[in-house]
Amino acid sequence: MAVLEILKYPNPRLKQVSEPVAQFDDTLRGFIADLEETMRAGPGGVGIAAPQVGRLIRVAIVDVSGKPGGGQHGRLVLVNPEIVAYNGFAKGREGCMSVPDYTGNVIRAERIAVEYFDEHGEKQALESSGFEARAIQHELDHLQGLLFLDRLVSRRSDLFRRKVYKQ
């Protein structure tokens, strides 16, 4: 396993739409292991998407279980994920390893339903709410070439310089 280099804004690759995964093999699972190691090596990392390390494929990992108000599902590997339902909206502060110097207020659905494949190609579905749902939506945005900067409530009043990247 290896810690991969994280692309930083304004790298143009972060704005590209990712392609669906077609092969569920050892190469994919090896990449997922490297992606997860990269997420866990970063301070405060609760999610990462393949485009953040320069791979334009529809793969994301989310694990908010170690955070206050954490997730219902623990470690999630989401391959070719799609949000199929959402409900309620709330504003919340987000940060990103690809935008390390800033955080911002973004409106996201409070509850979502997601369909996806796991790293072995098995079809999965889940319902999520709260912080976990926010993290999933944030990572799935990366697969569409979007950053939290694209969803700020207001660029004037809802973007904040990060004073310290908390471990």
N, C-alpha and C positions, 0 to 999 in steps of 0.2 A: 504494500500500500504506500501511497505517496500523498503529500500535501501539494495540491496544485496551485498555480498562480491565479489569483482572483483579478479579473478585469475590473478596472475602475472607470467611473463616469469621467469624461465623455466618450469612452471607447465606442466606436460606431457598431461593434458587434453586439453590444448590449441592446441595441435598438432593432435587431433582426428577429423575425419570427422563426421559431424552431420547427424542425421536421419531426413527424411521428417516428417512433421506434418501430422497426419491423422485425429485427432479430433479437430474440431473448436467449442469449448464450453466455458463455463464460467471459467473453470480452465485455459485454454489457455489465455483468455482475462485478467484474474487476474495476470498471470505471465507477460504478456506484460505490464500491468500497473506498476508492480514492476520493470521490466527491464527499462522502460522509466524513472521512478523516479530515478533509479540508474544512468542512463545516465545524467540526468539533475543535479544530486547532485555532479557530478565530475567536476573539473575545465576544462573548454574548451571543454566539451563533445559535439560532433555533431553526434555521432553514437555509437551504441553498438550492440553486437551480443550475442545470448544466450550462446554460449560456454564460453564467458568471465566470466559468473557467474556460470559455471559448468553444464549447461543444454545443452546436445548434441542434440539439435533440430534446424531445419532450420528456425530460426526467427532472424530478424535484424530490428533495428530502426535507421532511419537517419532523422535529422532535422538540416539543415545548414542555415535556414532562418534568424537566428540572427547574422550571420557572414558577414563581407564585401564580396561582390561577392557571396552571399549566393544562396540558391536554388530556383528553379522554382516551386517546389511542396510543400514546407513546410514540415510538419510532415509526414513521410512515415513509415508504418509498413509493412515489407516485409516478408511474410511467404512462404516458399518453392520457393524462388526467383531463376531465371535463367537469365543470360545475353544472349540475343539472337542475338545481333548485336553490333559491336563496330567500331569506326572509329577514325583515328588520334591518335598520341601518344605524351605525354609531360612528362617531368620530374618535380616532385614537392616534397616538404618537407611534411612528414607525422609524426604524433605521435600517441600514442595509450595508453589507460588507462591500458592495460595489460603490457606495457613496459614504465613505467612512467619516467624513467631516461634518455631516449634517443629519438631522432628524426632521420629521415633519408630520403634521396632522393630515390624516387621510380618512375619508369616509368609506367604510366597508360594510358588507352584509354581516349581521350578527350571527346568523345561522345559515349553513350551507349543506347541500348534499353533493357528494362527489363520486363519480365513477372513474375507475382507473384500473391499470394492471399492476401487479406487484413485479418484483425483479425476476420472477420465474414465468411470467406470462399468464398468470392466473387473474381472471376478472374479479375485481373487488368493488365494493361500494361502502360508503360511510356517511354518517351525518355528524357534523361538527358545529360547535358554537364557541363564542367568546374568543379568547386569545389564540386558540388553535385555529379556529376558522379564519381569523385575520392573517395568521402566518401562512396558511395554505393559499389564500387569495393573493398575498404578496408574492409568493414563489411562483404561482401560476401566471401572474402578470409577466414575470421574466420570460416565460415561454412564448409570450406574445410580443416581446420586444418593448415592454413597458417597465418603467421604474416608478417607485413611489413618488418621485418628483413630478411625474406626469399626472398624478392623481391628487396633488395637494389641494386642500380646500381653498387656500389663497397663497400665492407666491409671496405676497407682501407681508402677511401676518402669521403664516403657518409653516414657515421654514426656519429652522433654528440651527445655529452653529453648535456642534457638539463640543463641550468643554473637555470631557474626558471620556474615552471609550471604556466603559465599565467592563471589567472582567467577569 
